[in-house]
């Protein structure tokens, strides 16, 4: 038995030709053929505007970049390593520190999608090999090593590559006899690497001890968000802890805590301003002021030892 046709609207006969495509240019092309080529429509870039997460207002991308990705409402938006380096180093100049590779997907892990494919997707989206990037330059005239954790790469998760990146940056600072600054941003340990990711908490802690043994400052800048195993290790082991305004900082997220204790958390709980009051963060610093503050702190902590090896 033939099935009934349930599609809506009339169908073209089998011999009918599809509708002809209209000539680009509309009425202008009709009255002045050829003019449309001179005034062809320009394609608008998809990323020309950025939405403010707080107000919903649309912000011109170039204006947001000029404001260091801080919206008019004061939201310090998440940025990648390249922007961090530009905003931190003098004259936006620095030398990249090559970070070592590691054995990828040692557990052959899959959570519905193979870990190897997730790595490829993250690399294609960010242009980075993993979540860590490091550079060497001067900040307000003081030589230093800067390590940046990119939340856009798999949530800034701490894995073997991130651990090796941290250790490499710390040892570079020791070799150059200069301070180290770490910008943290993470959702925790990388579950696809299992216990191997948790081992990085201990390994990075030992690298910090190498800095302390060399009497070199280690300053942490906590950015949104810094959580999980990163908070439980190198993010909270600095000589000084700075934080960007409104950054989420903690071990477990607020929703997990509320579900566990079955109570409503205080307003602003786990935000950088709240943690200053509780003594976990030394100072909240707007992004535009970070280079000046970092430079002053490093100069003071180095006690005049400004010349790098």
N, C-alpha and C positions, 0 to 999 in steps of 0.2 A: 504494500500500500504506500502511495506517495505521501511524503510528509508535507504538512501545510506550511506555506511560506509566512513566517511571522515577522519579517523585516518590514519596517515602516517606510512609507513613501513609494512613489512609482519607480520602476526599474527601467533603465535604458534598454531598448531592443539590442539583440546581440550584434546587429550591424551598425548601431549608432556609434558615432565618434564621441570621445570625451570632450567636454567643453574646452574651447581654446583658452589658453592663458592670456590674461589681459596684459597689454603692453605697459611696461613700467613708465610712469610719468603722468598718468591720468589725463585730465583735460589739457594740461600744458603740452603733452605730446601730440594731441590732436590738432591744436591751432598752430603749433610751431615745432614740427618734427626736427629732431636733432638737438633742441635746446635742453631736453631732459638729460642728455649726456653731459652737458656743461654744468648742470646743477644736480648731479646725481646725489641720492640720499646717502648720508654717511651712517655707518652702523654705530650704534651707541654701545660702548663697552658694558658688559654685564656687571662689572665691579666698580662702576663710576660712583655709586652711592653706597653708603654703609648705614645700617639702621642702629640707632642708639638703643641698647638693650633696656635702658631705664625709662626713657620717655617715648620711645617709638619714633622719634624724629629721624628724618633722613639727613645724613651729613655727607657733604661733598668729600670724596675720598682724599683729594689732595689737601683739603683743609685739615682733615683728621691726621694725615701724615705729618703736616707742619706742626700740629699740636702734640706730636709724639704719641699718637693714638690714645689721647685722653679726650673724652667727649665733653661737650659743654656742661653736662650734668655732673662731671667729675669722675665718671667711670674710667678706670685704667684698664683698657682692653688688653687682651692677651696678644703678645707679639713674639715673633720668632728670633732666632739667634742673630741674624744679620742686622735687624733693627736694634736689638739690644746692644750689639757691638758699636754701631754707629752712634747711638745716644750716649754711650759710656766713654769711649776712648777720645782723647784729644784730637780735634780736627777729623774725627771719624776715620782714623787710620790705625790699622793694627796688622799684625802678622798672624795668619792662621797656624794653629798648633795641630799637626796631623795626629789623629787618634787611631789606635790600633784596631784591627778587625778581630773578631772572635768567631768561634765555631757556631754557626747558625743552626737553630732548631735541633739542638742535641737530643731532645726527647721525642722528636717527630710528632709534636703535639697538634691536635685538631679539636676545635670547639665548634664543629659544624663547618669550619673553614680552616684549611691547613695554615699553620703559623707562618710557613714560608710565603704563602700568598698574602697574608696580612702585612708582612714586612715589605713585600714588593709594592703593595698599594700605598703604604705609608711613605715609602721612598719616592714614589711617583707624585704623591700629593705635596710633599714638603721639599723635595730636592735634597734631602739630607740622608745620610746613611743610617743614623739612629738619633736618639733624643739629645745627645750631648754634642756641644760645639765649644771649642776653646780658642782663645786668641791672646796675643801678647802685645802690649803697647804701654802708653802712659795715660794716666788719669790725673788731670791737674798737675802734670809734670812728674808724677810719681810712677815709675815702672811697675807693672803688675801683670799677673795672669788672670784672665776672666773666663769663667766657665758658665755656659748658659744651657739650661735644660728646656727643651722645646715641648710644650704640652701638646702641640699639634701632632707630634709623632707618637701615636698609640698612647695618648694621655700622659706623655712624659714618664711612662712606666720605667721602673728601675730594673734593668736586666744586666746581663754580663757585659754588653757593649757600653752601657752607661757606667758601670762600675770601673771598667778599664779606662774609660774617658776621664773619670774623676781622678783616678790614680795617676794617670799620665799628666794631667794638668797640675796636680799637687807636686809631683816630682820635677816638673818643669819650673815651677816656682822656687823649689829648693835649689835647683841647679843655677837659676838666675839670681838667687838670693833676693827675691822680691815677694810682696804680699800676694795672696790669692783671694779673689772675689768670686762667689758662687751665686748665681741667680737660680733659685729653685722653683720648679713648677711640675707637679706630679700627682697622679691619682693613686700611687702606691707601687708595689712590686709587680713585675710582669709575670702574670700567672702562667703564661705559656712556657716559662723556663723553670717552673717549680722551685725546688729547694735551691737551685743554682742562683736564682734571683735573690733569695733571702741571704745567701752568702755575701752578697755585695754590701750589705749593711755593715758587716764586720770588716770587710776589706777596705771600704772607704774610711771607716773609723781609724784603721791603722795608718792610712795615708795622711789623715789629719794629724796623727801623732808625729809623723815625720816633719810636718810643718812646725809643730810646737817645739820639737827637738832642735830645729834650726832657728828657733826664736823668730819665726816669720808670722805676720798677722794673717788670720783667716776670717774674712768677713762674709756673712751670708745676707743676701737680699731675698726675702720671702715674697714671692709673687703669687697671684691667683691662678690655680689653687695649689697649695702645698700640703699634701696629706699622706697617710699610710706610712709605709716603711721608710720613705724619704724623710718625713718628719721625725721618725723614730731613730734616725741615724744622722747623716751629715748636715741636715737642715737645721738641727738644733745643737750643733757642736761648735759653733763659731765663737770667736772672741767677742764679736759684736753682731747683734741681729737687727737688721733694718727690715722694714716691710713697706710695700706699696699700699696706698689707701684702699680700704675695702677688700683686701685679699682674704680668701678663705684659708685658714691655717689650722690644722688639727690632725689627729690620727684617723678616727672614724668620722664619717660625715654626720651632719646634724640629724638627718632623717633616721640614720641607723641608731644614733644615740637615743632619740625620742622614742623609737620603737622598742628599744631595749629597756629603758627606765620608765617608760610610760608616763612621761612628764613633759610639759612644754618648756623648751629652753629659753633663757633670757634673750631679750632683743639684742641683736648684734653678736650673739654667741659665736666664737671661733673666728671672728673677723679681726683684722690687724689692730684696730683701735681698742677693741675689747681686751686683746692680749697684752697691749701696752699697760693697761690698768692692772693686769694680773702679774706683770713682771716677766712674761715669756718673750716679749719683744722690747728692744731698747728704744726704738723710735720709728714712727711712721713718717716716711719721706715721699713727697710727690715725685713723680718720674723726672720732671724737669730739674729738680734740685739734687738728684742722686749723684751726678758726677762731682759736684762741689763738695757734698758731704763725704763721699767716698774718698776723694782726694785729701781732704782735711784729716780724716781718721787715719788713713794709711801713712800720711806724712808724720802724724803725731806718734803712731805706734812704731814706726820705723826709727824714730829718734834721730832723724837726720841721715839715716842710711839709705839714701835715694839712688845711689849708683848700682845698677844691676850688673851681674856677671856677664 
